[in-house]
Amino acid sequence: MALEWDSNIRAHILTIIVIFVRMAPLLTMRLAMMRILLALSSCWCLPPALAADGDPATPVPSFD
């Protein structure tokens, strides 16, 4: 019975490893897309005139 339990554990571990290996390209692609979106969003800067409500006289808070 102990041998059967060990083989079941090994089968489950191998199944988990296979699932992770198969999911790895999807995860790396998802991480790459998130990095690209983060880079684009950090580069996307509105001019101060449009940053608040479109009124150029509205002061824009600075994050210094």
N, CA and C atoms as an extended XYZ file, in Angstrom:
192
Properties=species:S:1:pos:R:3:atomname:S:1:resname:S:1:resid:I:1 pbc="F F F"
N         0.825       -1.195        0.000 N   MET     1
C         0.000        0.000        0.000 CA  MET     1
C         0.869        1.259        0.000 C   MET     1
N         2.004        1.187        0.670 N   ALA     2
C         2.910        2.334        0.692 CA  ALA     2
C         3.470        2.605       -0.699 C   ALA     2
N         3.743        1.540       -1.443 N   LEU     3
C         4.260        1.736       -2.805 CA  LEU     3
C         3.205        2.379       -3.695 C   LEU     3
N         1.963        1.979       -3.534 N   GLU     4
C         0.882        2.564       -4.325 CA  GLU     4
C         0.710        4.056       -3.983 C   GLU     4
N         0.825        4.385       -2.712 N   TRP     5
C         0.721        5.780       -2.287 CA  TRP     5
C         1.849        6.602       -2.891 C   TRP     5
N         3.087        6.048       -2.887 N   ASP     6
C         4.230        6.753       -3.464 CA  ASP     6
C         4.045        6.981       -4.959 C   ASP     6
N         3.541        5.977       -5.666 N   SER     7
C         3.367        6.139       -7.110 CA  SER     7
C         2.270        7.166       -7.400 C   SER     7
N         1.253        7.231       -6.554 N   ASN     8
C         0.215        8.245       -6.750 CA  ASN     8
C         0.780        9.636       -6.533 C   ASN     8
N         1.602        9.803       -5.515 N   ILE     9
C         2.206       11.105       -5.260 CA  ILE     9
C         3.090       11.502       -6.433 C   ILE     9
N         3.879       10.550       -6.919 N   ARG    10
C         4.760       10.841       -8.066 CA  ARG    10
C         3.935       11.220       -9.293 C   ARG    10
N         2.828       10.524       -9.506 N   ALA    11
C         1.988       10.831      -10.669 CA  ALA    11
C         1.391       12.229      -10.545 C   ALA    11
N         0.964       12.591       -9.353 N   HIS    12
C         0.394       13.928       -9.166 CA  HIS    12
C         1.459       15.007       -9.339 C   HIS    12
N         2.656       14.768       -8.810 N   ILE    13
C         3.739       15.750       -8.961 CA  ILE    13
C         4.106       15.899      -10.430 C   ILE    13
N         4.193       14.792      -11.150 N   LEU    14
C         4.512       14.867      -12.579 CA  LEU    14
C         3.413       15.601      -13.335 C   LEU    14
N         2.163       15.361      -12.974 N   THR    15
C         1.053       16.056      -13.633 CA  THR    15
C         1.144       17.557      -13.398 C   THR    15
N         1.442       17.955      -12.162 N   ILE    16
C         1.565       19.384      -11.854 CA  ILE    16
C         2.724       19.994      -12.631 C   ILE    16
N         3.853       19.281      -12.708 N   ILE    17
C         5.006       19.799      -13.451 CA  ILE    17
C         4.663       19.954      -14.928 C   ILE    17
N         3.973       18.971      -15.490 N   VAL    18
C         3.595       19.050      -16.907 CA  VAL    18
C         2.658       20.223      -17.140 C   VAL    18
N         1.708       20.445      -16.235 N   ILE    19
C         0.784       21.574      -16.391 CA  ILE    19
C         1.545       22.891      -16.351 C   ILE    19
N         2.492       23.016      -15.393 N   PHE    20
C         3.261       24.256      -15.308 CA  PHE    20
C         4.118       24.465      -16.546 C   PHE    20
N         4.718       23.388      -17.068 N   VAL    21
C         5.556       23.517      -18.268 CA  VAL    21
C         4.713       23.932      -19.465 C   VAL    21
N         3.512       23.376      -19.559 N   ARG    22
C         2.643       23.753      -20.681 CA  ARG    22
C         2.095       25.164      -20.539 C   ARG    22
N         1.913       25.621      -19.299 N   MET    23
C         1.379       26.959      -19.076 CA  MET    23
C         2.464       28.032      -19.148 C   MET    23
N         3.721       27.639      -19.095 N   ALA    24
C         4.820       28.614      -19.050 CA  ALA    24
C         4.798       29.598      -20.224 C   ALA    24
N         4.612       29.165      -21.476 N   PRO    25
C         4.565       30.153      -22.567 CA  PRO    25
C         3.434       31.159      -22.411 C   PRO    25
N         2.276       30.704      -21.915 N   LEU    26
C         1.163       31.630      -21.712 CA  LEU    26
C         1.489       32.635      -20.621 C   LEU    26
N         2.130       32.156      -19.553 N   LEU    27
C         2.463       33.063      -18.452 CA  LEU    27
C         3.513       34.070      -18.877 C   LEU    27
N         4.526       33.618      -19.631 N   THR    28
C         5.564       34.565      -20.054 CA  THR    28
C         4.993       35.563      -21.052 C   THR    28
N         4.087       35.110      -21.912 N   MET    29
C         3.457       36.034      -22.854 CA  MET    29
C         2.592       37.042      -22.100 C   MET    29
N         1.888       36.563      -21.083 N   ARG    30
C         1.059       37.470      -20.291 CA  ARG    30
C         1.921       38.483      -19.541 C   ARG    30
N         3.049       38.028      -18.982 N   LEU    31
C         3.951       38.949      -18.294 CA  LEU    31
C         4.535       39.969      -19.261 C   LEU    31
N         4.889       39.509      -20.463 N   ALA    32
C         5.437       40.437      -21.451 CA  ALA    32
C         4.394       41.473      -21.847 C   ALA    32
N         3.151       41.051      -22.018 N   MET    33
C         2.100       42.002      -22.378 CA  MET    33
C         1.850       42.994      -21.244 C   MET    33
N         1.920       42.511      -19.991 N   MET    34
C         1.717       43.419      -18.861 CA  MET    34
C         2.853       44.431      -18.774 C   MET    34
N         4.091       43.972      -19.067 N   ARG    35
C         5.220       44.905      -19.053 CA  ARG    35
C         5.082       45.957      -20.140 C   ARG    35
N         4.638       45.528      -21.322 N   ILE    36
C         4.459       46.481      -22.425 CA  ILE    36
C         3.374       47.493      -22.065 C   ILE    36
N         2.260       47.003      -21.502 N   LEU    37
C         1.183       47.922      -21.121 CA  LEU    37
C         1.635       48.880      -20.027 C   LEU    37
N         2.433       48.368      -19.077 N   LEU    38
C         2.934       49.235      -18.018 CA  LEU    38
C         3.867       50.300      -18.577 C   LEU    38
N         4.725       49.898      -19.523 N   ALA    39
C         5.637       50.868      -20.134 CA  ALA    39
C         4.855       51.919      -20.917 C   ALA    39
N         3.844       51.473      -21.640 N   LEU    40
C         3.044       52.427      -22.408 CA  LEU    40
C         2.276       53.367      -21.491 C   LEU    40
N         1.742       52.831      -20.407 N   SER    41
C         0.965       53.687      -19.504 CA  SER    41
C         1.861       54.663      -18.765 C   SER    41
N         3.109       54.272      -18.478 N   SER    42
C         4.004       55.208      -17.799 CA  SER    42
C         4.521       56.265      -18.771 C   SER    42
N         4.580       55.937      -20.048 N   CYS    43
C         5.015       56.923      -21.038 CA  CYS    43
C         3.881       57.857      -21.434 C   CYS    43
N         2.649       57.447      -21.180 N   TRP    44
C         1.491       58.233      -21.600 CA  TRP    44
C         1.309       59.391      -20.630 C   TRP    44
N         1.756       60.561      -21.016 N   CYS    45
C         1.662       61.729      -20.146 CA  CYS    45
C         0.778       62.771      -20.811 C   CYS    45
N        -0.244       63.196      -20.113 N   LEU    46
C        -1.091       64.250      -20.638 CA  LEU    46
C        -0.413       65.598      -20.436 C   LEU    46
N        -0.590       66.503      -21.356 N   PRO    47
C        -0.070       67.845      -21.114 CA  PRO    47
C        -0.785       68.478      -19.917 C   PRO    47
N        -0.136       69.391      -19.211 N   PRO    48
C        -0.750       69.956      -18.001 CA  PRO    48
C        -2.110       70.605      -18.252 C   PRO    48
N        -2.329       71.116      -19.465 N   ALA    49
C        -3.604       71.766      -19.747 CA  ALA    49
C        -4.754       70.755      -19.744 C   ALA    49
N        -4.471       69.513      -20.071 N   LEU    50
C        -5.521       68.514      -20.151 CA  LEU    50
C        -5.523       67.573      -18.956 C   LEU    50
N        -4.559       67.730      -18.053 N   ALA    51
C        -4.423       66.758      -16.978 CA  ALA    51
C        -5.564       66.853      -15.981 C   ALA    51
N        -6.056       68.030      -15.698 N   ALA    52
C        -7.110       68.161      -14.691 CA  ALA    52
C        -8.479       68.002      -15.349 C   ALA    52
N        -9.120       69.100      -15.713 N   ASP    53
C       -10.451       69.000      -16.314 CA  ASP    53
C       -10.506       69.745      -17.646 C   ASP    53
N        -9.351       69.993      -18.242 N   GLY    54
C        -9.313       70.674      -19.521 CA  GLY    54
C        -9.141       72.162      -19.398 C   GLY    54
N        -9.226       72.708      -18.192 N   ASP    55
C        -9.062       74.140      -17.989 CA  ASP    55
C        -7.589       74.433      -17.699 C   ASP    55
N        -6.906       75.208      -18.564 N   PRO    56
C        -5.486       75.470      -18.331 CA  PRO    56
C        -5.216       76.235      -17.045 C   PRO    56
N        -6.207       76.933      -16.503 N   ALA    57
C        -5.992       77.702      -15.285 CA  ALA    57
C        -6.030       76.820      -14.035 C   ALA    57
N        -6.505       75.577      -14.180 N   THR    58
C        -6.584       74.678      -13.025 CA  THR    58
C        -5.180       74.208      -12.656 C   THR    58
N        -4.764       74.405      -11.408 N   PRO    59
C        -3.416       73.944      -11.032 CA  PRO    59
C        -3.330       72.425      -11.023 C   PRO    59
N        -2.235       71.922      -11.508 N   VAL    60
C        -2.006       70.485      -11.570 CA  VAL    60
C        -1.107       70.112      -10.402 C   VAL    60
N        -1.500       69.136       -9.590 N   PRO    61
C        -0.642       68.763       -8.458 CA  PRO    61
C         0.666       68.158       -8.932 C   PRO    61
N         1.758       68.537       -8.288 N   SER    62
C         3.056       67.958       -8.634 CA  SER    62
C         3.401       66.896       -7.611 C   SER    62
N         4.047       65.853       -8.060 N   PHE    63
C         4.385       64.726       -7.196 CA  PHE    63
C         5.887       64.693       -6.946 C   PHE    63
N         6.444       65.821       -6.551 N   ASP    64
C         7.891       65.894       -6.313 CA  ASP    64
C         8.245       65.336       -4.959 C   ASP    64
